[in-house]
Amino acid sequence: MVKQFGGMGAPGFAFMHKLAMLREKLKIWNKESFGLIHHRKQEVEVSLQCVNQREANGTFNNEDLIQRRLLK
C-alpha cells in the first residue's frame, strides 16, 4: 500500500491515508457482501405478516408452515 500511496510525507500521515483507503474498501465489501439489509428485513417482515394473516383466516397450509420456518 505504501507504493500505491507513493510513500511521501510523515509516517503518521501515510498511516492515516492507508486507514482512509481501507475504510473505503471495507464499505464496498460490506455492500457487496451484505447488500441492503434493511430492505431485506422489510421483505421478510411483510412475508411473515402474510403467512400470519393466512393462519388467522384459517387458510394456513403446510407450505405456509414451511415458509414461516424458512423466514424465521
C-alpha positions in Angstrom: 0.0 0.0 0.0 2.9 2.3 0.6 3.8 2.0 -3.1 0.2 2.9 -4.1 0.4 6.0 -1.9 3.9 6.8 -3.1 5.5 6.8 0.4 5.7 10.5 0.7 5.1 12.5 3.8 5.3 11.8 7.5 4.7 8.3 8.7 1.6 9.4 10.6 0.1 11.0 7.5 0.8 7.9 5.5 -0.8 5.7 8.1 -4.0 7.8 8.2 -4.2 7.8 4.4 -3.9 4.0 4.4 -6.7 3.8 7.0 -8.9 6.0 4.8 -8.3 3.8 1.8 -9.0 0.7 3.9 -12.3 2.3 5.1 -13.5 2.9 1.6 -12.6 -0.7 0.5 -14.4 -2.1 3.5 -17.5 0.0 2.7 -17.6 -1.5 -0.8 -17.0 -5.0 0.6 -19.8 -4.6 3.1 -22.3 -3.5 0.5 -21.3 -6.3 -1.9 -21.4 -9.0 0.8 -24.5 -8.0 2.8 -26.4 -5.7 0.5 -29.2 -3.6 1.7 -30.0 -5.5 4.9 -32.8 -3.1 5.9 -34.6 -3.7 2.6 -34.3 -7.5 3.0 -35.6 -7.3 6.6 -38.7 -5.4 5.5 -39.4 -8.0 2.8 -39.2 -10.8 5.4 -41.5 -9.0 7.8 -44.1 -8.5 5.0 -43.9 -12.2 4.1 -44.3 -13.2 7.7 -47.3 -10.9 8.1 -48.9 -12.6 5.1 -48.4 -16.0 6.5 -49.7 -15.0 9.9 -52.8 -13.4 8.2 -53.5 -16.7 6.3 -53.2 -18.5 9.7 -55.7 -16.1 11.3 -58.1 -16.5 8.3 -57.9 -20.3 8.5 -56.3 -20.7 5.1 -52.9 -21.8 6.6 -51.4 -24.9 4.9 -48.2 -27.0 5.0 -46.5 -24.7 2.5 -47.1 -21.7 4.8 -45.6 -23.6 7.7 -42.5 -24.3 5.7 -42.3 -20.7 4.6 -42.7 -19.5 8.1 -39.8 -21.7 9.3 -37.6 -20.5 6.5 -38.3 -16.9 7.2 -37.6 -17.0 10.9 
